[in-house]
Amino acid sequence: MSDLDTEEFNQFILARKGRKAKSTLQNYKSALRIFEDYCLEYDVDPREISGREMDTFFGYLQSNVSEITAAQYLGNISQFYEWFYMDSESENPVSKLPQEFDSKSTEHKKPTLDIEQIKDLVDSAETVRAKALLSLMASTGLRLAEACQSELSCLDLEERELEVETVKTDFGDRFVYFDRKTRRLLDKYINDGYRAKYHLPDSDYIFIASNTNQYGTDAHISTDVGRRLFMKALENSSIDIEYEEYSDGRKRSIYTTHILRRTFCQNWIDKNGDIMSLRNIVGWMNLETAKHYVDDTASIDKRDRYGVTL
């Protein structure tokens, strides 16, 4: 491949900076990197790649990464070619693949929970700390890392307000507001002696690690601990746990902590909430993310409101 190809890859990434989270950009880069490796190994010109060569690339992907990751990477390459051929009549080579190679066919499921399931999940957590953490995430749409790193000095129980440092994007600090149940749980956890049971209760972090020695002084709970608290509550609840299977036989639950954030956003949009307000609450860098929450059955007015192309 020539330097021009690498330059075009870089231009594609640059075109998406500011519109995509850092993790999404990294996913694009990983897909383009493995595509570049394939083109070098098989002497393929990416400008003139045929449907047959793209079919071979998909097989190359499946032999190097999981089935789900292969589908995601293929989708990323498809987006690259949509951008690359934006001003020409050339056909996206990914679209030449047989239907069973649809890049969306093996994406992760993106479920949400209803109100009763959220209540069941929070109530099924084994400790007051876990209940407070999960309730805070569910009522604000916080990312797990943001909830784990939240600080007492930024918390106002009376106003039910928390100032948050956004992670994953450069959105900056933002304010979120939680419901009364979350306030009761936080108040119980902080002021009724439950938080004092953990190491260094004088720390400014709301959720302190049980063993601060491995993290250092003043450490908050890790996201790994947060995930374990979530999974334990899920297992204790009456929610039926669904699994998806990787090509190598490994299974993973389709329910992760992100379901709380996704449910918050979905409920907001389903109730026709203001999109700019939602962006400011959850810390999106741009409004394009809202498209993931508006399906094909939505009204034209709603699709227009959230920027979904018909």
PAFI-953438 format. One line per 3 residues: their letters; for each residue x, y, z of C-alpha. Coordinates in nm, 2 decimals, always signed. Last residue first. Example, Ala and Ser with C-alpha at 12.3 -4.5 7.8 and 13.67 -1.06 7.14 Angstrom:
# PAFI-953438
sa = +1.37 -0.11 +0.71; +1.23 -0.45 +0.78
***
This chain:
# PAFI-953438
ltv = -3.48 +0.87 +0.60; -3.19 +1.03 +0.77; -3.21 +1.04 +1.15
gyr = -3.13 +1.38 +1.30; -3.31 +1.35 +1.63; -3.60 +1.58 +1.55
drk = -3.63 +1.46 +1.19; -3.67 +1.10 +1.31; -3.93 +1.22 +1.56
dis = -4.12 +1.41 +1.30; -4.10 +1.12 +1.05; -4.25 +0.89 +1.31
atd = -4.04 +0.61 +1.46; -4.08 +0.26 +1.32; -3.72 +0.26 +1.18
dvy = -3.57 +0.28 +1.52; -3.45 +0.59 +1.72; -3.21 +0.51 +2.00
hka = -2.89 +0.46 +1.80; -2.96 +0.79 +1.62; -2.90 +0.97 +1.95
tel = -2.53 +0.91 +1.91; -2.52 +1.15 +1.62; -2.60 +1.44 +1.86
nmw = -2.23 +1.52 +1.94; -1.98 +1.49 +2.22; -2.22 +1.31 +2.44
gvi = -2.20 +1.39 +2.81; -2.50 +1.21 +2.95; -2.68 +1.52 +3.09
nrl = -2.56 +1.77 +2.83; -2.66 +1.54 +2.54; -3.00 +1.47 +2.71
smi = -3.07 +1.85 +2.74; -2.98 +1.89 +2.37; -3.22 +1.61 +2.27
dgn = -3.52 +1.75 +2.45; -3.73 +1.47 +2.57; -3.98 +1.29 +2.33
kdi = -4.08 +1.04 +2.60; -3.91 +0.76 +2.39; -3.60 +0.98 +2.38
wnq = -3.57 +1.00 +2.76; -3.66 +0.63 +2.81; -3.39 +0.53 +2.55
cft = -3.12 +0.75 +2.72; -3.19 +0.61 +3.07; -3.21 +0.25 +2.93
rrl = -2.88 +0.29 +2.76; -2.71 +0.42 +3.07; -2.85 +0.13 +3.28
iht = -2.77 -0.12 +3.01; -2.41 +0.00 +3.02; -2.36 -0.21 +3.34
tyi = -2.37 -0.52 +3.13; -2.66 -0.74 +3.02; -2.59 -0.93 +2.70
srk = -2.42 -1.19 +2.92; -2.11 -1.34 +2.78; -2.05 -1.68 +2.62
rgd = -1.73 -1.84 +2.49; -1.77 -2.10 +2.21; -1.48 -1.98 +1.99
sye = -1.73 -1.81 +1.75; -1.86 -1.60 +2.04; -2.19 -1.67 +2.21
eye = -2.45 -1.43 +2.33; -2.62 -1.47 +2.66; -2.96 -1.38 +2.81
idi = -3.02 -1.34 +3.19; -3.38 -1.36 +3.29; -3.45 -1.09 +3.54
ssn = -3.58 -1.22 +3.87; -3.29 -1.06 +4.06; -3.01 -1.23 +4.25
ela = -2.81 -1.29 +3.94; -2.85 -0.93 +3.83; -2.75 -0.80 +4.17
kmf = -2.43 -1.02 +4.15; -2.36 -0.89 +3.80; -2.39 -0.53 +3.90
lrr = -2.17 -0.56 +4.20; -1.92 -0.75 +3.99; -1.92 -0.48 +3.73
gvd = -1.86 -0.21 +3.99; -1.57 -0.41 +4.13; -1.42 -0.42 +3.79
tsi = -1.49 -0.05 +3.75; -1.26 +0.01 +4.04; -1.38 +0.14 +4.38
had = -1.24 +0.48 +4.47; -0.89 +0.52 +4.60; -0.79 +0.77 +4.87
tgy = -0.45 +0.63 +4.92; -0.32 +0.38 +4.67; -0.48 +0.12 +4.45
qnt = -0.37 -0.21 +4.61; -0.36 -0.06 +4.96; -0.72 +0.07 +4.92
nsa = -0.88 -0.26 +4.99; -1.25 -0.21 +5.01; -1.24 +0.06 +4.75
ifi = -1.44 +0.38 +4.84; -1.76 +0.48 +4.67; -1.83 +0.85 +4.75
yds = -1.47 +0.96 +4.69; -1.36 +1.25 +4.91; -1.17 +1.01 +5.14
dpl = -1.24 +1.05 +5.51; -1.39 +0.70 +5.51; -1.04 +0.56 +5.45
hyk = -1.11 +0.19 +5.43; -1.48 +0.08 +5.43; -1.71 +0.05 +5.72
ary = -1.76 +0.43 +5.73; -1.97 +0.40 +5.41; -2.23 +0.20 +5.59
gdn = -2.24 +0.43 +5.90; -2.59 +0.58 +5.85; -2.47 +0.90 +5.68
iyk = -2.31 +0.79 +5.36; -2.50 +0.47 +5.27; -2.83 +0.59 +5.41
dll = -2.80 +0.93 +5.24; -2.70 +0.76 +4.91; -2.99 +0.52 +4.93
rrt = -3.24 +0.80 +5.02; -3.11 +1.02 +4.74; -3.13 +0.74 +4.49
krd = -3.49 +0.68 +4.58; -3.56 +1.05 +4.54; -3.43 +1.07 +4.19
fyv = -3.10 +1.19 +4.06; -2.98 +1.51 +3.89; -2.67 +1.53 +3.67
frd = -2.42 +1.82 +3.63; -2.14 +1.83 +3.38; -1.76 +1.85 +3.37
gfd = -1.58 +1.83 +3.04; -1.71 +1.69 +2.71; -1.36 +1.57 +2.61
tkv = -1.49 +1.21 +2.57; -1.43 +0.87 +2.74; -1.48 +1.01 +3.09
tev = -1.69 +1.31 +3.20; -1.61 +1.46 +3.54; -1.94 +1.47 +3.73
ele = -2.11 +1.73 +3.94; -2.39 +1.56 +4.14; -2.74 +1.70 +4.23
ree = -3.03 +1.58 +4.44; -3.08 +1.93 +4.57; -3.07 +1.82 +4.93
ldl = -2.81 +1.54 +4.85; -2.56 +1.78 +4.70; -2.26 +1.58 +4.57
csl = -1.95 +1.74 +4.42; -1.75 +1.74 +4.75; -1.86 +1.38 +4.81
esq = -1.69 +1.27 +4.48; -1.78 +1.05 +4.19; -1.51 +0.82 +4.05
cae = -1.71 +0.50 +4.06; -2.01 +0.67 +3.91; -1.80 +0.82 +3.62
alr = -1.63 +0.49 +3.56; -1.97 +0.31 +3.53; -2.11 +0.57 +3.28
lgt = -2.38 +0.79 +3.43; -2.73 +0.77 +3.29; -2.87 +0.97 +3.58
sam = -3.14 +0.75 +3.75; -2.99 +0.41 +3.66; -2.63 +0.51 +3.75
lsl = -2.73 +0.64 +4.09; -2.95 +0.34 +4.16; -2.67 +0.11 +4.07
lak = -2.42 +0.28 +4.30; -2.67 +0.33 +4.59; -2.78 -0.04 +4.58
arv = -2.41 -0.15 +4.57; -2.32 +0.06 +4.87; -2.63 -0.06 +5.06
tea = -2.51 -0.41 +5.01; -2.64 -0.73 +4.84; -2.80 -0.57 +4.52
sdv = -3.14 -0.73 +4.46; -3.33 -0.40 +4.53; -3.13 -0.23 +4.26
ldk = -3.21 -0.50 +4.00; -3.57 -0.54 +4.09; -3.63 -0.16 +4.07
iqe = -3.46 -0.16 +3.72; -3.67 -0.46 +3.62; -3.99 -0.28 +3.73
idl = -3.90 +0.03 +3.53; -3.83 -0.16 +3.21; -3.48 -0.27 +3.11
tpk = -3.29 -0.21 +2.78; -3.13 -0.44 +2.53; -2.85 -0.37 +2.29
khe = -2.76 -0.70 +2.12; -2.40 -0.71 +2.02; -2.35 -0.70 +1.64
tsk = -2.37 -1.03 +1.45; -2.59 -0.94 +1.15; -2.48 -0.58 +1.12
sdf = -2.19 -0.64 +0.89; -2.41 -0.84 +0.66; -2.21 -1.14 +0.56
eqp = -2.51 -1.36 +0.52; -2.64 -1.13 +0.25; -2.35 -1.21 +0.02
lks = -2.08 -0.94 +0.00; -2.10 -0.68 -0.28; -2.21 -0.41 -0.02
vpn = -1.86 -0.43 +0.13; -1.72 -0.31 -0.20; -1.90 +0.03 -0.16
ese = -2.00 +0.11 -0.52; -1.83 +0.38 -0.72; -2.04 +0.68 -0.83
sdm = -1.81 +0.94 -0.68; -1.80 +1.22 -0.42; -1.87 +1.01 -0.11
yfw = -1.66 +0.72 -0.24; -1.40 +0.73 +0.05; -1.67 +0.82 +0.31
eyf = -1.89 +0.52 +0.22; -1.57 +0.32 +0.19; -1.46 +0.40 +0.54
qsi = -1.81 +0.32 +0.67; -1.79 -0.02 +0.51; -1.45 -0.07 +0.68
ngl = -1.61 +0.01 +1.01; -1.89 -0.24 +0.95; -1.63 -0.50 +0.86
yqa = -1.46 -0.43 +1.19; -1.79 -0.47 +1.38; -1.86 -0.80 +1.20
ati = -1.51 -0.93 +1.28; -1.55 -0.82 +1.64; -1.87 -1.02 +1.67
esv = -1.72 -1.33 +1.51; -1.41 -1.31 +1.73; -1.07 -1.20 +1.58
nsq = -0.80 -1.34 +1.36; -0.96 -1.62 +1.16; -1.28 -1.43 +1.13
lyg = -1.10 -1.12 +0.99; -0.92 -1.32 +0.72; -1.26 -1.47 +0.62
fft = -1.39 -1.11 +0.60; -1.09 -1.02 +0.39; -1.16 -1.31 +0.15
dme = -1.51 -1.17 +0.09; -1.35 -0.83 +0.03; -1.13 -0.99 -0.22
rgs = -1.43 -1.15 -0.40; -1.62 -0.82 -0.39; -1.32 -0.66 -0.56
ier = -1.07 -0.42 -0.42; -0.98 -0.14 -0.66; -0.89 +0.15 -0.43
pdv = -0.78 -0.09 -0.15; -0.51 -0.23 -0.39; -0.46 -0.59 -0.27
dye = -0.11 -0.75 -0.25; -0.24 -1.04 -0.03; -0.02 -0.96 +0.27
lcy = -0.02 -0.59 +0.22; -0.40 -0.57 +0.17; -0.46 -0.79 +0.48
def = -0.23 -0.58 +0.70; -0.40 -0.26 +0.59; -0.74 -0.42 +0.67
irl = -0.60 -0.51 +1.02; -0.49 -0.15 +1.07; -0.82 -0.01 +0.94
ask = -1.02 -0.22 +1.18; -0.80 -0.12 +1.48; -0.82 +0.25 +1.38
ynq = -1.20 +0.24 +1.36; -1.21 +0.07 +1.71; -0.98 +0.34 +1.85
lts = -1.21 +0.60 +1.71; -1.50 +0.43 +1.89; -1.31 +0.42 +2.22
kak = -1.23 +0.79 +2.18; -1.60 +0.87 +2.15; -1.72 +0.99 +1.80
rgk = -1.82 +1.32 +1.66; -1.53 +1.53 +1.77; -1.29 +1.32 +1.56
ral = -1.48 +1.15 +1.28; -1.33 +1.34 +0.98; -0.99 +1.29 +1.14
ifq = -1.03 +0.92 +1.13; -1.12 +0.93 +0.76; -0.83 +1.16 +0.69
nfe = -0.59 +0.92 +0.86; -0.71 +0.63 +0.64; -0.67 +0.86 +0.34
etd = -0.31 +0.94 +0.45; -0.24 +0.57 +0.49; -0.36 +0.50 +0.14
lds = -0.15 +0.79 +0.00; +0.16 +0.65 +0.17; +0.12 +0.35 -0.07
m = +0.00 +0.00 +0.00
***
